[in-house]
């Protein structure tokens, strides 16, 4: 059974930092593309950052230079370091795993950035 469990969300002031963590189990982590998505109220879920199975990272334009995705294959963990947070980063953040067959999702963790 695939499980993705996010942690690390919370309330932070604009300009602050948070690190999100995602613990994966039940998947072949080393061959999975791992990603973070977010969904703000009234908006569609959007890709924030991904770390592909080929070792590439991709970021949404809105977070480039502020967010960093990294992974630890041995621990089956993926992280999202978020710096210089802005109120518009407020959303529920979801961990995503894709082995090329179907995507898997975590339950989400709330990030709220106050101005």
N, C-alpha and C positions, 0 to 999 in steps of 0.2 A: 504494500500500500504506500503510495507516494504521499509524503507530507512535507509541506513547506511552512515553517513557523517564523514569522517576523517578530522582531523586537527592536526597541530603541526609539520609538516615536515619543512625542511629547510636545510640550509648549515651550517655545523659545522666542526671545526677542529678535527683531530684525537685526541682521548683522551677525547673529550667533551661529553656532554649529551644532549638528547632531550627527550621530552615526547610526545607521540602521543595519541590523544584522538579519540574516535569513539562514536558518538551519534546515538542511535538506536531508531527507531519508527516503529509502525505497526507490531511488533512481540511480542510474549510472552517471554520477555527477561529472566525471571527467569528460564525458562526451556530450554533455548538455550545454546548450547556450543558456546562460543565466541572465536575468534582466530584472530591472525595477520599473514598474509602471506607477502611475498615480491617477487619481480621479478626484477632482474637486466637485463640490456640490453643483448640480446642474450642467456639468460638463462631461464629455466623453473621456473614457480612460485613455491615457496617452503614455507612450514610451518615454521614460526618463533616461535610462542608460542600459546598455547591454554589454555582456562580456561573452563573446562567441566561443564556440568550441575550438575554433582556429586560433584563439588568443587575441582577437581584435576587440577593441572597445569602441562603442558608438554612443554619442550623447545627443539629447535634444538640444537645439540651439539655445534654448532659454536657460540651460544649466551649464553649458560649456564654460570651463574655467572656474566653476564654483563647486561642482560635484565630481566625485571620483568613485568609480566602481572597481572593486577588486574581489578576488576570490581565493579561497584556500581549498584546493582539491582534496588534500589529505583529511581535512576536517569537514568537508562537504558544507562549507559556509560561503556565502557571498555577502558582501558589505556595500553600503552606499555611504560614503563620507560626504556630508553636505555642509559646506561653508558659505559664509556671506548670505545667509538665508534672507529671503524676502517674503513679505506677506503673500505674494502671489504663489509661493511654493506651498501654501496651505492646501492639504489634500490628504486623502487616505493613500498610503503607499503600499503597493502589492509586489511581492516577490513572484517571479515567473521562471519556470524551467521548461525547456523545450528540447526534446531529444530527436525532433524531426518527425514525430508521429502525431503527437497532440500536445498542447500546452497544459501545464499544471500551474495552479495558483495557490498562494497562501491566503490567509484570512484578512490580511491588511493591518496596517498600523497607522494611527492618526498622527499627522504632523501639523501643528498649528504654529504659525509665525505671527507674532503680534507686532504692530507698528509702533 
